[in-house]
Amino acid sequence: MTEVDRRGFLKGSLGVAAGISAAGSGGGVSAADKVVIGMMGCGGRGRVLLRYLLEREDIHIKYLCDVDSRRFGSVLEEIDNADAPRPELVKDFRRMLDDPEVDAIFNATPDHWHAAGTIWACRAGKDVYVEKPLALDIREGRAMISAARKYNRVVQVGTQTRSAAYVRRAREYIESGKLGDVYLIRVLNMMKHPRRPKGPEEPVPEGLDWDFWCGPAPLGPYSPGRWWFERWDYSCGGIFGDAIHQLDLARMITGLDRPSSVQQMGAVRHLGDGREIPDTQVATYHYGDIDLVFEAGLWMPYMKKIPTAIRDSDRFPEWRFCSTHVEFFGTEAMMFFGRQGGGWQVFTEDNVEPLVSTYGRQADREHVENFIHCIRTREKPVADVEEGHRSTLLAHLANISYRVGNKMLEFDAEQERFTNCDEANRLLGREYRKPWVLS
């Protein structure tokens, strides 16, 4: 069977394998019927995704890719424990792209590798599941959309709560008009992070290709730790690395597109560890008659994410201290909405007992299932790259406002440019370090 024939057979075998999710749930899947996967990045999020893939009978993990070979040992233990075939281990993701048997790449790298890894995979004819936030700047996000469309690729962004049933029910409730007219949305992302100072330069440890890790970003001296998470060259920051989920859900539930203006207020207030990216951010986005207000901080020990015990249960969080939630304010009622499970509740003017309560569940498995389904059917995934770009755009807009002095920025959504600040337009994209290129 040629590769073209195999891909056609894969698409036509939807009824055989698309519904097979957990190991042992069916009578086995033939090799030709399996989706062949390459994993790009074997850190925390990559390993979580790998576990969901190992549950499935319709997946063959052919490659594990990481620039740090020290990560392979513990990942291989998980693969062995799952009684799955051992994948080929590679440091250079282009090895996976050159293999015609590979159908899709899971890109779980740091932010600065999302765009290049995704674009090159699309160009090689691979579908892509890319972790959030989608891109490190606005120009990257637009280039990722262009690549997905040009090469007819499925690109799913890792905003997994989009696949949860309780999100769709919340959207239907608001669309029904039962909240009245919604004029204000409040998005929260508040918690406590540790300080992350950059330590002294050290020799690059054996097994780590530091040059490749930096990739299109500047090549600096090696220093261990997660200091890079708060540097513009590598990350959108600790706030938006998390808050992109809530911003995406606020957009999905209300149908908001792109704002006409933004203004960010905030700075590094408390975590004075040499970081470039603020630890306190308050941003206001204008959407015609709707204002979206974003409030975030990384120094609040009393604000907690929804506990795991609540996320997948018939319980609700204490909304006052829930660090990652969204509030929708209508003229008749308001809705508290929890991210990653937690459900939602509606309160009216007596605000003693909720008018409506809908429990929530996490949706990581459903999100992976949606991606695999779309590989077979060529449908757009629930977190298509275009939606991921428009949500991540909100992070970029607030960060750019901060970088130009917390200015109010007017934004042309169609051209994706600012109309009142040339300095801000210079931050729409960045120069790649050779030999890496964006296109």
Summary of the structure (lengths in Angstrom):
residues: 439
radius of gyration: 21.8
end to end distance: 32.6
largest distance: 66.9
contacts: 1470
relative contact order: 0.15
helix: 35%
strand: 21%
